[in-house]
């Protein structure tokens, strides 16, 4: 009777020992998966912060371009011969190349359509600190049409 109880006890200990090993292996696997997920989460968070920073800079740049375009609306009239300056009309911003007449209009004579159109790309770079423009550079590249 005693031998039978001791063998049953040994079998039970072996079974529980085997189950304990399986559970420890399962816990180790789950912990490694958790570490990978945390690493991925940190990487994605870093990428998100970088994209958010890029978005903020682009929004700031777009606002600067809009401000420049609105400020130049009065300096560059839509009709080259007009002399009066009206407040700018807000139009949705659509990027395009700017066209200027090849032959300038004279204030004395009527404006005739130019037979030639030139296109140029203007890049304006401004350094802004505390809301004030510190430096401004303009780069103009003529383009053949």
Secondary structure as GFF3:
##gff-version 3
##sequence-region A 1 145
A	DSSP	alpha_helix	2	72	.	.	.	ID=ss1
A	DSSP	beta_strand	98	101	.	.	.	ID=ss2
A	DSSP	beta_strand	117	129	.	.	.	ID=ss3
A	DSSP	beta_strand	132	143	.	.	.	ID=ss4
###
